[in-house]
Amino acid sequence: MKNIFIIFLYLTCISTSIAQIDTSKFTNEILSSANYLVGTPYEVTKDGIISSINIIGNSTGTKVKMAIYSDLENTPDELIAVSEVNKLGKGLTSVAIEPIELDAGNYWIMAVYETTGKHLLGNTTNVNSDVFYTALNFDNELPINAQHFENYQGHAFPFFLDFKPEKTETSLTLYPNPTVDFVKVDYHKEKYEVHIFDLNGVEIKVIHSENKTLEVDLRGFKKGHYLFKIENQKAQYVIKN
C-alpha cells in the first residue's frame, strides 16, 4: 500500500509570479521550529484553478513540505494538497502545482521544515493573526484531518496562491452517502481511476473505470470514513455504516 499524496507540488523559481498579497508587510525574520506543521489562513476570492503556491524565503537551505487544508469555522480542517520535499529558496519562490479547482472561500496554507531556523520573512504587526500548528516529524505523512491542531496568535506567514478565475466543466457525484454496501460514482469522463484511502492516508484500493458511472463494492470494508480521490477533483469522504 502506498501513502497518500493528494496533489503534488514542485518547487521552481519563477520570476514572473504575481503576488496575491502585499509582500511589503513581510519584513520580520521569524524563527521556525523543525518538525512542526504550521500555517495561517488564506482567502480565495473567486472560484478558480490553482496553479501555484508562493513563498517568501530566506534561503536557509532547509527542506520543506507544503500543504493546503480546507477551512471549518476559521480553523484548518481537511487536507487538500500535499507537496513533495523541496529546498526553500531566497525571496519570492513560486511552487508550481498540478492544477486543482478550488471554490471561493477560506483555506489554510501550511509548512513543515526539516531544520530549525529563520526560514521566512513574516508579518508580526497584527497580534490577532491566527496560526495553527501540530507536532509532526518531517519524514511522516501529513494528517488527513487538522481538527486536533493547536493555535496561537501574532504571526502571518508569506504563503499565497496563484490561480486562474475560471473552472473547467467537471462533475463528480458519490451516492448514496452514507452507505452500507455499494456507492455509485458519477463522473464526466468515461476513463478514470478511483483512489480510495483510509483516514490514516493509506491507499487501500484503486479502481479503473471505463464508464461515466461506476459502482464500488464496499461490503468488505470496515465501518468508517473513506476518502475517494479522482484526478484533480477535490477529495470526498464516503461513510460506510
Residue, then its C-alpha position, 0 to 999 in steps of 0.5 A: m500500500k502506498n501513502i497518500f499524496i493528494i496533489f503534488l507540488y514542485l518547487t521552481c523559481i519563477s520570476t514572473s509570479i504575481a503576488q496575491i498579497d502585499t509582500s511589503k508587510f513581510t519584513n520580520e525574520i521569524l524563527s521556525s521550529a523543525n518538525y512542526l506543521v504550521g500555517t495561517p489562513y488564506e482567502v480565495t476570492k473567486d472560484g478558480i484553478i490553482s496553479s501555484i503556491n508562493i513563498i517568501g524565503n530566506s534561503t536557509g537551505t532547509k527542506v520543506k513540505m507544503a500543504i493546503y487544508s480546507d477551512l471549518e469555522n476559521t480553523p484548518d480542517e481537511l487536507i487538500a494538497v500535499s507537496e513533495v520535499n523541496k529546498l526553500g529558496k531566497g525571496l519570492t519562490s513560486v511552487a508550481i502545482e498540478p492544477i486543482e479547482l478550488d471554490a471561493g472561500n477560506y483555506w489554510i496554507m501550511a509548512v513543515y521544515e526539516t531544520t530549525g531556523k529563520h526560514l521566512l520573512g513574516n508579518t508580526t504587526n497584527v497580534n490577532s493573526d491566527v496560526f495553527y500548528t501540530a507536532l509532526n516529524f518531517d519524514n511522516e505523512l501529513p494528517i488527513n484531518a487538522q481538527h486536533f491542531e493547536n493555535y496561537q496568535g501574532h504571526a502571518f506567514p508569506f504563503f499565497l496562491d496563484f490561480k486562474p478565475e475560471k473552472t473547467e466543466t467537471s462533475l463528480t457525484l458519490y451516492p448514496n452517502p452514507t452507505v452500507d454496501f455499494v456507492k455509485v460514482d458519477y463522473h464526466k469522463e468515461k476513463y478514470e481511476v478511483h483512489i480510495f484511502d483510509l483516514n490514516g492516508v493509506e491507499i487501500k484500493v484503486i479502481h479503473s473505470e471505463n464508464k461515466t458511472l461506476e459502482v464500488d463494492l464496499r461490503g468488505f470494508k470496515k465501518g468508517h470514513y473513506l476518502f475517494k480521490i479522482e484526478n484533480q477533483k477535490a477529495q470526498y469522504v464516503i461513510k460506510n455504516 
